[in-house]
Amino acid sequence: MTTLLRLKAGLFDQPIPVDAASLSPDRTAGLAARAIADLPLLVGCRTERTGDLFDIEEAGSEDLVIEGDLASFSRLGAGMTRGRLTLRGNAGPRAGSGMSGGILHIEGDAAAHAGEGMRGGALLVDGSAGDHLGAPLAGHAHGVNRGAILVRGGAGAMAGFRMRRGTIVIAGDAGPGAGTAMLAGSLFVFGSLGIGAGALMRRGTILTTRPHDPASVFPESGLSRFSYLALYYDALEAAGIVLPAGARHAAYRRHVGDLSGAGRGEILVMEPSS
């Protein structure tokens, strides 16, 4: 059984910010349709009932499906600990904020700060992600702390900023500043890696399968094949991510840095001829 919410037509011809934190399996599982309809949503400066915005079909399941363009809805799936939430549309800012379990699947695009403060679970984005994917809000010390973010398209600037643990995979291109100030974790980019990648990086791994010339503070330390990458690639293929040709058996040129700081991170660049 699946709990289905369908956004009512004509409600958001003019964008109005909506806090969608209550739209998660943690809040809706076990509830009848009438109880879900009474859940509060902050719409602009006023509180509305979920039933005023959505038609609700079936109820009670930890498998929650939402249909509609939620580009003006922030914090969809915030704090999730269990279940599965599928959005058949686009998501607004901070989707998956603070989630520690479960699966949030966005079949469209995700806006800025998707996955910020994640401590577990999985965020899957079929489209592209905005700036600051997995990055903290201003004033917060750390980005993604655990869990996995998989983006089938590209991502904007500063993906993985201050990432502490976990894995971020971007199948398309990443904007400038990817992996800036990374503390640990793994950031895979199967498209082009923007300028400034890994600046002030302390630990962790950034991997790209496209040609990339790291900054001078990332000197090269050799060409190798890393057997542990097979574990990542097995998991990614099981999740439906198509690996770039040759990535599984390729050699990678390793660059160590950022030497202006702790200097214990690495950028791995796939060797084109390998």
Summary of the structure (lengths in Angstrom):
residues: 274
radius of gyration: 19.6
end to end distance: 47.9
largest distance: 62.1
contacts: 1036
relative contact order: 0.09
helix: 8%
strand: 32%
